[in-house]
Amino acid sequence: MNEVRTLFENFWICRDTDKETFYRVKRDIPNFQKFVREQLGWKLVHTENLLKLEKRPAHAEPFMGIEEFSDIRDYCILCVVLMYLEDKEDQEQFLLSELIDYVETQLKAYMEIDWTSFTQRKSLVRVLQYMERLGMLRVYEGSSEGFSAEAGQEVLYENTGYSKYFATSFPMDISGYESWEDFEKADFEEFDQDRGSVRVNRVYRQLATCPAFYWNGNEDADAHYLKNQRMRIAKNLDENLGGNLDVYKNAAFLTLDEDDCYGAVHPRDAMLPEAVLLICEKIQSSLARGRLKKNDQECISMTKEQFAKLVLSVRKKWNGAWSKEFREMEESRLLETILTYMENWMMVRREEDKIIVLPATGRILGSYPEDFNGNTTAKKEKK
C-alpha cells in the first residue's frame, strides 16, 4: 500500500514537526502521483517543508466542515487571520492585541464584534487553537486559552509561514461567488460535465472522500461510468487506498477491511456508533415486517415523529446496555445527536419535516446476544 493514505489522513505534513513521515511520503510520491492527478484530479502541494493534498470533493457534504468550529463566525475569523498572516514574514512575531485590532477592523462591516462577549472571545480562541494545531501559528509566550477567560490577556505568536498554503488556489476570480454551489459548478464548468476526465474525477472523488455515492435512476452519467468501469475503478482504489468497491442499484460504497482501516471509520468502539447500529437493525427489521416501505430509489421516508419514536424505542429496549450519558440524555438532544451522526455518515437526509433513510442504513446492523446481561457491546453484522 502506498503512502497516499497518509495524505488523506492529514491536512498536511510538515517537515519540522514530523520529519520521518514527511520523507517517507515524499519518497513514495511517484507511486501514487498518477492516481492523484488522473483519477482524482487533485493538486499535490510539494515544497521543501510541506506536503499537502488538496482534497476537493465532488460535492459539498454537511460533514466536511472544520470539526472544531461551531459557528459561522469561526470561519469568518479564520479567513481574516489568514489575511493578516499574508503580510507577515516567516518566523515574524506579533501580539494577540495587534491581531484582535485587525480582525475587528476587517469584520465590523459584516458582523458585530464585541470582545467583552465570552462567546465571541471563545470563537477567536477556537480559530487560534486550530491554527496552532496545524502549525500555522506558534505560541512564543502566553496561551490562547487565556483570552477566552479575560479579554485583556496578551499572547506573543510566531508566524510559521504555512498559512499561505492553507487555502486552495483557484484559476478564476471567485470574488463574485455567493455560495458553495458556485465553487462546485466552477470545478467542472470548463468541460462537458458528463464526459471525459471531469466525470472520472467526480466518481473517484465521491468514492474516496464520502461514506456513500448515491444516484437517481439509470440516466445518471456518473453512475453509468461507474457501472461500466467498476472493475477498473475497484482495482485503482484497492491499489491506492485499499478496501472493496460495492455497487448496488442506486448506491456504491468503498468498504475498508476491519484490520486495514484509516481515517474516521464507522462503526468504531464507542456508544454512539453502537446505538446507531441498533437503530439500523430496528429499521431493517421493521422493513422486513412490512412496517416500513422503500421507494424506487431504495430509500425510506419517515416523519420526524416516526423517527423519534423508533430511536426512543431502541433506547428503552436496551437501556441497561447504554452508557449513563446516553441513558439519561434529554430526548431532543439524543435525537439530534443520532441524526447528526447518521447524516454525517450519509445514512439519513433531512427534508423539511421528513427524514429520508438512505441505503447505507441497510448495509450494517448491530445486536446484542440473546444471553445479554448488560455488560457487553453490540455484535456487528454486515449485509
C-alpha positions, 0 to 999 in steps of 0.5 A: 500500500502506498503512502497516499493514505497518509495524505488523506489522513492529514491536512498536511505534513510538515517537515519540522514537526514530523520529519520521518513521515514527511520523507517517507511520503515524499519518497513514495510520491511517484507511486501514487502521483498518477492516481492523484492527478488522473483519477482524482484530479487533485493538486499535490502541494510539494515544497521543501517543508510541506506536503499537502493534498488538496482534497476537493470533493465532488460535492459539498457534504454537511460533514466536511466542515472544520470539526472544531468550529461551531459557528459561522463566525469561526470561519469568518475569523479564520479567513481574516487571520489568514489575511493578516498572516499574508503580510507577515514574514516567516518566523515574524512575531506579533501580539494577540492585541495587534491581531484582535485590532485587525480582525475587528477592523476587517469584520465590523462591516459584516458582523458585530464584534464585541470582545467583552462577549465570552462567546465571541472571545471563545470563537477567536480562541477556537480559530487560534487553537486550530491554527496552532494545531496545524502549525500555522501559528506558534505560541512564543509566550502566553496561551490562547486559552487565556483570552477566552477567560479575560479579554485583556490577556496578551499572547506573543505568536510566531508566524510559521509561514504555512498559512499561505498554503492553507487555502486552495488556489483557484484559476478564476476570480471567485470574488463574485461567488455567493455560495458553495454551489458556485465553487462546485459548478466552477470545478467542472464548468470548463468541460462537458460535465458528463464526459471525459476526465471531469466525470472520472474525477467526480466518481473517484472523488465521491468514492474516496472522500464520502461514506456513500455515492448515491444516484437517481435512476439509470440516466445518471452519467456518473453512475453509468461510468461507474457501472461500466468501469467498476472493475477498473475503478475497484482495482485503482482504489484497492491499489491506492487506498485499499478496501472493496468497491460495492455497487448496488442499484442506486448506491456504491460504497468503498468498504475498508477491511476491519484490520486495514482501516484509516481515517474516521471509520464507522462503526468504531468502539464507542456508544454512539456508533453502537446505538446507531447500529441498533437503530439500523437493525430496528429499521431493517427489521421493521422493513422486513415486517412490512412496517416500513416501505422503500421507494424506487430509489431504495430509500425510506421516508419517515416523519420526524415523529416516526423517527423519534419514536423508533430511536426512543424505542431502541433506547428503552429496549436496551437501556441497561446496555447504554452508557449513563450519558446516553441513558439519561440524555434529554430526548431532543438532544439524543435525537439530534445527536443520532441524526447528526451522526447518521447524516454525517455518515450519509445514512439519513437526509433531512427534508423539511419535516421528513427524514429520508433513510438512505441505503447505507442504513441497510448495509450494517446492523448491530445486536446484542446476544440473546444471553445479554446481561448488560455488560457487553457491546453490540455484535456487528453484522454486515449485509 
